[in-house]
Amino acid sequence: SDADLSSLATGGLNGTTLVIFNGCETGCTDTIMGNLVDVALSKGAYNAIGWTEIQWTDESAEWMETFFTAASQGLTLEAAMVRADNKVRNLYGNNCSMLSHYTGNVRYKLVNHVIFK
């Protein structure tokens, strides 16, 4: 929960390459707690992804598969997210509410944990 994550010590996620909050509205901002994505970064995670809308199981599974396939092929996290977002929209329609929210280094690649410029 937001409270559990917020209660982590400063640096509690140091060395964490990527945190994905796979659930409905995990990238939305609460007026009191902020949002999980930003809190994860403030606790030391390098990158974090959440969702700004309600997500459905089939859409979520397709997004994750497409995202990790793209990331394993060397795409940046941002490019892998765009590919996954587009794939889900193409399969489930343009009105698909599952839109990802990302914060971190947009050029970060999971392959070998290196930032490529």
VOGU-3710 file (C-alpha; in Angstrom, 3 decimals, decimal comma):
1> sdadlsslat> 0,000/0,000/0,000  0,997/3,663/-0,206  1,463/3,751/3,565  3,695/0,658/3,586  5,864/1,996/0,790  6,064/5,445/2,357  7,185/3,929/5,652  10,312/2,429/4,060  13,511/4,106/5,176  15,102/6,594/2,817
11> gglngttlvi> 17,134/4,495/0,418  15,010/1,424/1,142  14,808/0,667/-2,591  18,402/1,613/-3,438  19,727/-0,658/-6,156  16,245/-1,614/-7,361  16,310/-1,363/-11,151  12,582/-1,339/-11,865  9,404/-1,444/-9,806  6,128/-2,203/-11,598
21> fngcetgctd> 2,919/-1,603/-9,659  0,626/-3,893/-11,620  -2,827/-2,822/-10,511  -5,609/-0,357/-11,086  -4,700/3,321/-10,747  -1,286/2,606/-9,213  0,144/5,608/-11,080  -2,513/8,031/-9,831  -1,764/10,621/-7,186  -3,507/10,561/-3,813
31> timgnlvdva> -3,847/13,962/-2,147  -2,317/12,656/1,077  0,060/9,836/0,117  1,217/10,952/-3,338  1,571/8,074/-5,777  3,360/4,749/-5,673  5,527/5,525/-8,695  6,965/8,731/-7,256  7,323/7,276/-3,756  9,291/4,303/-5,141
41> lskgaynaig> 11,697/6,712/-6,821  12,022/8,793/-3,674  12,968/5,605/-1,805  15,785/4,861/-4,251  14,313/2,831/-7,128  15,846/3,737/-10,484  12,593/3,383/-12,439  8,919/2,791/-11,641  5,767/2,066/-13,650  2,132/2,249/-12,588
51> wteiqwtdes> -1,236/2,740/-14,271  -3,446/5,799/-14,365  -6,678/3,931/-15,046  -8,455/0,676/-14,280  -6,720/-2,292/-15,863  -8,129/-5,664/-16,825  -6,407/-9,033/-16,448  -6,134/-9,854/-20,160  -4,900/-6,370/-21,026  -2,419/-6,443/-18,168
61> aewmetffta> -1,007/-9,835/-19,151  -0,614/-8,724/-22,773  1,040/-5,466/-21,696  3,535/-7,267/-19,429  4,458/-9,846/-22,069  4,934/-7,188/-24,744  6,841/-4,866/-22,407  9,308/-7,485/-21,175  9,824/-8,892/-24,664  10,648/-5,414/-25,964
71> asqgltleaa> 12,876/-4,626/-22,991  14,759/-7,917/-23,409  15,382/-6,981/-27,045  17,246/-3,869/-25,906  14,568/-1,193/-26,181  14,620/1,577/-23,600  11,996/1,369/-20,878  10,120/4,237/-22,504  10,129/2,564/-25,943  9,108/-0,788/-24,428
81> mvradnkvrn> 6,201/0,918/-22,639  5,063/2,652/-25,821  5,190/-0,669/-27,684  3,170/-2,384/-24,948  0,650/0,477/-24,720  0,161/0,420/-28,502  -0,190/-3,374/-28,623  -2,903/-3,309/-25,953  -4,732/-0,467/-27,719  -4,553/-2,351/-31,028
91> lygnncsmls> -5,919/-5,544/-29,470  -8,559/-4,046/-27,184  -9,472/-0,802/-28,940  -8,390/2,815/-28,788  -10,676/3,432/-25,830  -8,657/0,976/-23,741  -8,289/2,623/-20,365  -5,016/0,928/-19,461  -2,408/3,651/-19,916  0,961/3,346/-18,255
101> hytgnvrykl> 2,602/6,051/-16,166  6,381/5,979/-15,975  8,951/7,894/-14,023  12,688/7,447/-14,162  15,395/7,580/-16,820  13,629/7,283/-20,181  16,804/5,959/-21,830  17,309/3,158/-19,324  17,606/-0,346/-20,764  17,149/-3,500/-18,726
111> vnhvifk> 19,632/-5,393/-20,913  22,834/-5,490/-18,868  21,365/-2,775/-16,616  23,055/-0,013/-18,610  21,881/3,470/-19,497  22,444/4,042/-23,201  22,552/7,580/-24,583
//
